[in-house]
Amino acid sequence: MSVIPDQILVTSGTSPALLMVMIAILEQDEEVIISNPHYACYPNFIETVGGRVIKIRTSPEHGFLYRPEDIKKVISTQNYSSYCIHGVQNHIN
């Protein structure tokens, strides 16, 4: 895989980078699944560009990772274009 300079974007941190990603990929009312607890700015980034926040409770017992069964509960035909912020423990079938 080769990367050319036109494919690189340098930011002052992850917050501006994530905001730019949200601006680039989200359409009005698309849903973004985030963990709860989460970084306080995540909902603001999503809502600023017209997205909707879907929170999934995570816990220290599971390493604050998503559990596939919890993600399956919030995915429906109405939110076919959901995005996930954080790590996913296993593949969703």
Sequence and secondary structure as in RCSB ss.txt:
>XXXX:A:sequence
MSVIPDQILVTSGTSPALLMVMIAILEQDEEVIISNPHYACYPNFIETVGGRVIKIRTSPEHGFLYRPEDIKKVI
STQNYSSYCIHGVQNHIN
>XXXX:A:secstr
    GGG    SSHHHHHHHHHHHH  TT EEEEEES  THHHHHHHHTT EEEEEE  GGGTT B HHHHHHH 
 GGGTT EEES BSS   
